[in-house]
Amino acid sequence: MVATPLPQTYTLSALQDDARTLVQQGKVSRNEPIYTLLAHLPDREHTSFERELALHDYLLRDRIADLIPQERWQND
């Protein structure tokens, strides 16, 4: 019997961290829709990703900038 890896269960904070990392790496833009993040996840994790977004009233067509809390910079 071959063990199939279980899909990852996402939390909103994990989604935000992943999105922030992809933006910082330049792989996605803050202005792109959230659904572009799915291209960076295995197919089996899409359902969990979408379910967590829906629980927090996010839509796949919303912008990544809406998902990532505003970053604050302090003046030195």
Beta strands, then each sheet from edge to edge (+ up, - down):
end
